[in-house]
């Protein structure tokens, strides 16, 4: 009887075991392995303390996986900053009690910038068991823990309204989509229709900059990137003629 039960059990668990085996042998299998860091805080400390600039490339994975990865990383950083602030506050109290004087706060600022943010910081698309959206939590509370959030998007109307409403400064390049223009005018109360109209005919490399860091909305022209990026629009017509002449 035991052998029959074991055989039936293996039959039912075989697909799951096969999937787990495939996952462990895939490129993402390392996620489920052990690391050299004993705690999450140790990992985040290594990630942000040893480097002034960290580029995490998620372009090779699908949007759903990338969204989960960025959300988990954001939650890890926010928890890390909270722990650091609490530890710093406790150490300061101990030093004052021992007449050593207050210490300078040792928590260092972290600025998380999310490119193509409409893919991840969207409006009401991700429900979690935590009962809150981590990006909205960072946007509303991150300043207290020196954790700032920057978002970059070509479709602002698809972004979370809560996150955008918490943004203090804006750099807006040419926008022509009516939905995006209407969204910007509603979400940013201190710009008028004249400024909105100017957004439709800005030239490449120019942007309107406004917010708490600048006294009045200002038209700004940015220097070209050096080295040049690979984000230029494809010149399809030139490619067609080039291929035609080459074939001739």
C-alpha positions in Angstrom: 0.0 0.0 0.0 2.8 2.4 0.9 4.5 1.8 -2.5 1.2 2.7 -4.3 0.9 5.9 -2.3 4.5 6.8 -3.0 4.0 6.2 -6.7 0.8 8.3 -6.8 2.6 11.1 -4.8 5.5 11.1 -7.2 3.1 11.2 -10.1 1.4 14.3 -8.8 4.6 16.1 -7.8 6.6 15.2 -10.9 5.5 18.4 -12.8 6.4 20.6 -9.9 9.8 19.0 -9.4 10.5 19.3 -13.1 9.7 23.0 -13.0 11.8 23.6 -9.9 14.7 21.7 -11.5 14.4 23.8 -14.7 14.2 27.0 -12.7 17.3 26.2 -10.6 19.3 25.5 -13.7 18.1 28.7 -15.5 19.7 32.1 -15.4 17.4 33.1 -12.5 18.3 30.1 -10.5 20.9 32.0 -8.5 18.0 34.0 -6.9 17.1 30.9 -4.9 20.7 30.1 -3.8 22.7 31.2 -0.8 24.7 34.4 -0.9 27.7 35.7 1.0 25.5 38.1 3.0 23.9 36.9 6.2 21.1 39.5 6.3 19.2 41.7 3.9 20.7 44.7 5.6 24.2 43.5 4.9 23.4 43.1 1.2 21.8 46.6 0.9 24.7 48.1 2.8 27.2 46.5 0.4 25.1 47.6 -2.6 24.8 51.3 -1.8 27.8 52.0 0.4 30.6 50.6 -1.7 29.4 52.4 -4.8 28.2 56.0 -5.5 26.3 54.9 -8.6 24.7 51.5 -9.2 23.0 50.6 -12.5 20.6 47.7 -12.3 19.7 46.6 -15.8 16.3 44.9 -16.0 15.9 45.4 -19.8 16.5 41.7 -20.5 13.6 40.4 -18.4 9.8 40.8 -18.9 7.9 43.6 -17.3 6.1 41.6 -14.6 9.4 40.1 -13.3 11.1 43.5 -13.5 8.3 45.1 -11.6 8.6 42.5 -8.8 12.4 42.9 -8.7 12.2 46.7 -8.4 9.5 46.6 -5.8 11.4 44.1 -3.6 14.6 46.2 -3.9 12.7 49.4 -3.0 11.2 47.7 0.1 14.7 46.4 1.1 16.2 49.8 0.8 13.4 51.5 2.7 13.6 49.0 5.5 17.4 49.4 5.6 17.1 53.2 5.9 14.6 52.8 8.7 17.0 50.5 10.6 19.9 52.9 10.0 17.9 55.9 11.3 16.7 54.0 14.4 20.3 52.8 15.1 21.7 56.3 14.7 19.0 57.8 17.0 19.8 55.2 19.6 23.5 55.7 19.4 23.1 59.5 19.7 21.0 59.1 22.9 23.6 56.8 24.4 26.4 59.3 23.6 24.5 62.2 25.2 23.8 60.1 28.3 27.5 59.3 28.6 28.4 63.1 28.1 30.1 62.4 24.8 27.9 64.9 23.0 25.6 64.3 20.0 27.0 62.4 17.0 26.5 63.4 13.4 23.8 61.4 11.8 25.5 58.5 10.0 22.6 57.5 7.7 23.5 58.4 4.1 21.0 59.4 1.4 19.9 57.1 -1.3 18.2 58.3 -4.5 16.4 55.5 -6.5 15.8 56.6 -10.1 13.5 54.4 -12.2 13.7 54.6 -16.0 10.6 53.8 -18.1 8.7 54.2 -14.9 5.3 53.7 -16.6 6.1 50.0 -16.8 6.5 49.7 -13.0 5.1 52.7 -11.2 1.7 52.5 -12.8 -1.7 53.5 -11.4 -3.5 50.7 -9.4 -2.0 47.7 -11.2 -0.2 45.9 -8.4 -2.0 44.7 -5.3 0.1 43.2 -2.5 -0.5 41.3 0.6 1.2 44.2 2.5 -1.8 46.3 1.9 0.2 49.2 0.5 2.1 50.2 -2.7 5.8 50.4 -2.0 6.4 53.2 -4.5 3.7 55.3 -2.9 5.1 54.6 0.5 8.6 55.7 -0.6 7.2 58.8 -2.3 5.2 59.8 0.9 7.6 58.7 3.6 11.0 58.2 2.1 12.2 61.8 2.8 12.2 61.1 6.5 14.7 58.3 6.0 16.8 60.0 3.3 15.4 57.7 0.6 14.4 59.7 -2.5 12.5 58.5 -5.5 13.0 59.8 -9.1 10.9 58.6 -12.0 11.4 59.0 -15.7 8.7 58.2 -18.2 7.4 59.0 -21.7 3.8 58.4 -20.6 3.1 60.4 -17.4 -0.6 59.8 -17.7 0.0 56.1 -16.9 2.0 56.8 -13.7 0.6 56.4 -10.2 -1.2 59.7 -9.3 -0.1 59.4 -5.7 3.6 59.1 -6.6 3.5 62.0 -9.1 1.6 64.2 -6.6 4.5 63.7 -4.1 7.2 64.8 -6.7 8.8 68.2 -5.8 10.6 69.0 -9.0 9.9 68.3 -12.7 11.9 68.1 -15.9 9.4 67.9 -18.8 10.6 67.4 -22.4 8.3 67.8 -25.4 4.9 66.3 -24.8 2.2 66.1 -27.5 -0.2 63.5 -26.4 -3.4 65.3 -25.1 -3.9 62.8 -22.3 -0.4 63.4 -21.0 -0.8 67.2 -21.3 -4.1 67.1 -19.4 -2.6 64.8 -16.7 0.4 67.1 -16.2 -1.8 70.2 -15.9 -4.0 68.5 -13.2 -1.2 66.9 -11.2 1.1 70.0 -11.1 -1.0 72.9 -9.7 1.6 75.7 -10.1 1.9 75.6 -13.9 -0.5 77.5 -16.2 -1.9 76.9 -19.6 0.8 78.9 -21.3 3.5 76.6 -19.9 1.5 73.5 -20.9 1.2 74.9 -24.5 4.9 75.3 -24.7 5.5 71.6 -24.0 4.1 70.7 -27.4 6.8 72.4 -29.5 10.0 72.1 -27.4 12.9 71.0 -29.5 15.0 68.0 -28.8 17.3 68.5 -25.8 15.1 71.2 -24.3 12.9 70.9 -21.3 10.8 73.0 -18.9 12.1 72.7 -15.4 10.0 73.7 -12.5 9.4 72.8 -8.8 10.6 73.7 -5.4 14.3 73.8 -6.4 13.7 76.6 -8.9 12.0 80.0 -8.4 10.1 80.1 -11.7 9.5 77.6 -14.5 12.5 77.8 -16.8 13.1 76.6 -20.3 16.4 74.8 -20.2 18.6 73.3 -23.0 20.7 70.3 -21.9 24.1 69.5 -23.3 24.5 66.4 -25.4 25.4 63.2 -23.6 29.1 62.3 -23.8 29.6 59.5 -24.7 26.5 59.5 -26.9 23.7 57.1 -25.9 22.0 54.6 -28.2 18.5 56.0 -27.6 18.3 57.9 -30.9 15.2 57.3 -33.1 15.8 54.9 -35.9 16.0 56.6 -39.3 14.0 54.0 -41.3 14.1 55.8 -44.6 17.9 56.1 -44.7 18.1 52.4 -43.8 15.8 51.5 -46.7 17.8 53.5 -49.2 21.0 52.2 -47.9 19.9 48.6 -48.3 18.5 49.3 -51.8 21.8 50.9 -53.0 23.8 48.0 -51.5 21.7 45.4 -53.3 22.1 47.3 -56.6 
